[in-house]
């Protein structure tokens, strides 16, 4: 593989987009997840894309086997060895422990999954020209002063959000790095064993089961393909600092559920509104950590998707009878 300087020179001569440089080698951690899988598919026609996975091999990607690496990022020595072996120009770090209540009951495990690998990544980067992109969350905010701009100050309320805020602090000290926040990520289940909110809700309503959904938690629910588009542009343009990879609408979880039901012609009356306190969840959630995409749209010169557009894509993907392979969607 050529050094980065040679790749950049070649890209000046034949850019993918006018005025944009592309990179030679990208590592996506968490390639079997919702965001990681979409990134692998989106980026691989222009880059040498590698991905990591832990328990579940992402066969649904049909990606070259030598570019998929079975690594538990909590094994810091193994993670560092992989970084040293691949020497990626860009690392997009999507892997994380995202079970909010699970993090609350196991804070050391949460730190081992969400902070320690980022510290290892930052330490490795010191001797390189690599860029680091960290996927983060709206939960780093306390939800009291929405909407949150990209430069808003975090004030986490629970173990999960504290570990993500700590990871952000580590990445801020890394030159040319980028923090990308999102929230309520959903998408069609191509090979995913973990069911996201939208797919779970559709399944429950199709089975005629009643569901309870909180109406006092608000956010900017975002389909994974929209996040991949944002990150694609950010990588190509060398964006630094922070962006919000989110849909441009803030809604309650209850209203989002009703919009899903209507889009899929399901019985809205099966959805009952409840308050967060009725769930007795161990971890405290912010009520309105809505992310503003205004500055991100300006930085990347792109419009965020709407919820309607996102649900249209979800419907077209869920209509595929056998979702064994994730295909390009753009």
N, C-alpha and C positions, 0 to 999 in steps of 0.2 A: 504494500500500500504506500502511495506517495505521501510525503510530508504535507502538512496542511498548507504551507505556502504555495506548493506546486498545485494543489487542488484549487486554491483560491485563484491562482493565475489562470488556470484552465477555465474556471467558471467565468472569469471576466471576459474571456474570449467567446464563450458559448453559454450565457446565462439561461437558467430556466425561466426566469422572469426578468424583465428589463431592470437593471440596476440592483439586482439581487444576487448574492453569492450563495452557493450551496456547499454543504460540507461533505466529507468523504465517508465518515463512519459515525454512526449514531448507536448508542446503547439505550434501550428502553427497559427499565426494570418493571416487573409486573406485567409481562407481555400477555398473560392469560386473563388479565382483568379487563373491565369495560373500556377504560381509557387507553391502557397500554396496547390492547389488541387493535383498536382503531388506529393508533399511531403507527404501529408496524405496517399495516396495510396502506395507510395514507402516504407514508414516507418512502417505502421501499422501491418505488419506481424511479427515485432520484438519488437514493443514498444506499450505502451498505448498512443495512439495519440489523442489529443484534438485539435479542431480547432475553430477559431472565424469567424463569418461572420457578415455583417451589413444588407444591404438591400436584398440580394439574398441568400436564403438558398441553400446550395450546395447539393441538392437532388441527383445529378448525381454521387455523391461519394458512395451512399448507405452505409454510415457510421453510426454507432450507434448514435441515436438521443441524448443520454445523454452525448455524447462526442463532440457535436457541439453546440456552445454557441453564441447566438445572442447578440453581443456587439459592440457598436460604440466606437472604441478606442479613439475617441476624448472626450468621457465621461470618464475622468481620474479616477474618483471615482469608476465607474463600472469596469473599466479595472483593477484597483488595487484590487477590491473585488474578481474578477475572479482569479487573480494571487494568492491571499491569500487562496482562496478556493481550487484550484488545486495543489498548491505547485509543479509546474513542475521542473524537473531536467534540462531541456533544453527548452528555448523559441526561436523559429525561427520566427523572426518578418518580415513578408512579406507585411503586410497591409500598404498602403501609398496612398497619393494623387499624382498620376503620370501624370496628365494632365499638361503638361509643360506650355502651354499658360494660362490655368486656374489658375495655381499657380502665374503666373506673374501678373494677374489682381486681385488676392485675396491673398496677401502675408500673412496676419494674419491667414486666413483659411489654407494656406499651412503649416505654422508653427504649427498650432493646430493639423494637421494631421500627419506631418512628423517629428516633433521635440519633442513636449510635451509628446506624448505617450512613446517615447524612454527615456525621462527623468524620467517618472514614472516607467518604467521598470528597469532602472538603480538604482533608489532609492529603489525599492522593493528588488532588488537582494542583496543589502548590508547585509541583515540579513539571507542570504541563501548560499548554495553552488551551486546554479544554474548557468548554462552557458547561455549566450545570443548570438544569431547569428542574425546579421542585414543584410537584403538584401539592397544593395545600387546600385549605378549606375555609368556608365562611365562618365556621365555628371558632376561629381565632378571635372573632369579635363578640362583644357581649349582647348585641342585638338591641341596644337601647337608643341608638342614634342612626337609624338607617336613612337613606341608603349609604353604604360604605364605599368610599373612593379607594383607589389602589394604594394611596399613601396614608390611609387611616391607621391609627395606632391600635394594635391588637389588645384585647383584654379578655383572655380566655376564662371560661367558667368551670371547666371540668378537666379530668386527666387527659382525655383524648385531645381536646383543643389546646391544652398546655404543651403537650408533646409536639403538636404541629407548630405552635408558635415558637417553641425552642428550636425546631428544625429551621424555621424561617430565619431566626437570628443567626444560626450557623451559616446559612446560605448567603445572607446579606454581606458577610465578610469575604465571600468568594468573588474574585474579580470576574466581571462580565456575566454574572449569574442572573437568573430570572426566577421569580416566584409566581406561580400561576394558581389562583384560587378558583374553586368551583364549589358546587353544592348540589345535593339531591340528584346525584348522577344516575341516569337510567339508560336503558337500551335493550334491544332485542337479545335474546339469550342464544348466541352462537357458541355452543360448547361451554357456557358458563354454568357451574354448579350452584353458584351463589345467586339467588333471585333478588333483583332490585325491586324497588317500590312499584314501579309501573307494571312490570311483568307479573308481580305477585298480585296486584290489585285486579288486573284483567283476568287472571286465572280464577280468583275468588268469585268475581262477579259472574263469570261465565258458568261457574258451578252453582250459581244461585245462592251463594253464602253471603250473609250479612257481614259487613266490616265496619269497624270503628276507626275513624281518622281524626286526628287532632285539628281543631280549627284555630288554635292560638299559637301555632308555629308557622312562620312565614319564611319564604325563601325564593330563590331564583332557580327552579328545577331545570336541569340542563341535560339534554341527550348527549351521549358520549361522542357522537360524530361531530357535533358543533365544537366540542372541546378540542378534538383532533384538528379541526380546521384552524382554530385560533393558534394552537401550538405549532402547527405547520408554518403559518405565516410568521410567528415569532422567531422560530429557528432560522428561517430563510433571511429574515431581516436583521438578525443579531440583536433582537430586543433585550434590553436589560432592565433590572429593577423589579417591577411587579405588574401583572395584568390580572384582569378578572375574566376567566373563560366561562361565561355564564350566559344564560338566556336574558333577554332584555325586559323581562317582566317579573314583578314580585307578587306572589300569590300565597295564600294560606295552603297548607297541605290538604285541607278539606276541599277547597275550591279546585286545586289541581286534580284531586281524585275525581271530582265531578266532571271536569273537562275531559279527563281520560274516558270516563264512562260514556259520555255523550259522543265522543269521537268514535268509539267502538260499538255504538248502539247497544249499550248495556244498561241495566236497570239502575238508575241513579238513586232510587229510593232505598236500595240496599246499603247505601253509605250513610252512616250515622255520625254526626259531629260529637266529639268529646273534648274535654280539656286535658292538657298535658298532665296535670296533677292526678287525674284518674288512673293513669297508667303506672304510677309509682315506680318510675324508672330511676335506677341508681344515680345516673349522671344528669347533672343540670344542663338543660339546653337553652341557648339563646332564643328569644321569642321572634325577633325580626332581624336576623343578620343579613338582610338583603344586600346583594352586591350591585354596585353601579358599574355599568359597562361603558359609560360615556367616554372616559379617558382611553380605555382600551380600544374602542372603535376608532378614536382619533389616531392613536399610535399605530395601529395596524391597517388603517384605512379600509375597514370592513364593518359591515353591520352584523350584529348578533342576530341569531335566529329568533323567531317567535315560538311560543308554545305550540301554536297550531301547525306551523311548518314541521316542528320536531315530531309531533304526534302523527303527522302524515307519513313521515319517514318510518317511524316505528310501525305503523300499520302495514306499510308495504313490506317491511322486513318480516314481521310476524306472519304475513300471508304466505311466506315461503314454507312449503310443507315440511321439508327436511332441512333444518338450518345447520347443516354439517360443516359448511364452509363460509367464512366471512368474505364477501365479495366487495369490491369498490362500490361506493354508493354515490359518488359525485359525477 
